[in-house]
Amino acid sequence: MSEIETPLLADVYPALVSFLEAALAAEGESALAQALLRLPFHGWCGCSLTCTYLRTAPATHADNAWIHLDDEEEPRVWLQLDRDRTSFAGMEICEFDLGPAPALDPDRPAGLG
């Protein structure tokens, strides 16, 4: 029996990764922008039906540091750094249109569209 391979976040949500990559590059965070291209998609938090925390690493890899990407006064996406602060453990999707749920993400929370 073969293991199911974890898809890359860029394959599941390419518009999100493109937005984040451009926003981080504009903030002078080119290494973190490049790290986005290698992030796996581990699904959603699952603490509630409406939780919008997307996991890109096991919870044990998460740090307490966050990067907030906001539009003027509206939060869009908040990125949680990993312990090494070289990549991301996850992200809170606040106000970002992910588009239709792709086949690679059958468990997307209600209200994200």
Buried (B, 14 or more C-beta within 10 A) or exposed (E): EEEEEEBBBBEBBEEBBEBBBEBBBEEEBEEBBEBBEEBBBBBBBEEEEEEBBBBBBEEEBBEEEBBEBEEEEEBBBBBBBBBEEEBBBBBBBBEBEBEEBBEBBEEBBEEBE
